Amino acid sequence: EILIGLVGSEMCIRDRPYVWGGYSPSGFDCSGFVCYVLNESGVWSIGRTTAQGLYNSTKRIKTPKPGDLVFWTNTNPNSQNLITHVGICIGNGKNIQAGGSNVHIGSNGGAYAYGRFIKENDKSKKKTK
């Protein structure tokens, strides 16, 4: 269900620039990108939070499916958070993420954890259509 709502949103903003703290198509950081896609897709209303906040709002899973979140740690030596980077799984060991210079497709390699929004476990509200 998540993937159906996300595919159009995430792919239409691919190649947008990376901007620290960014939360709009003019520029995204990793968590801004994920929050924007979730909020704009109509699937979840999560507001704007950090990679750590998204990690805290999802249930840990072992095998990600498209639409699940992919988390990394130690990508920012200045961060006080355990989780420092996040992307959205698109399947086949890949995710879409904001990092480096733009929003791009990357590998899930080196991921610390995977998370899934589950209605009874998550702090966000599932949107009804």
Secondary structure, DSSP 8 states (H G I E B T S, - for coil): -HHHHHHHHHHHTTT-BB-TT-EETTEE-HHHHHHHHHHHHTSEE--S--HHHHHHTSEEESS--TT-EEEEESS-TT--SSEEEEEEEEETTEEEEEETTEEEEEE-TT-SEEEE--TTT-SSEE---
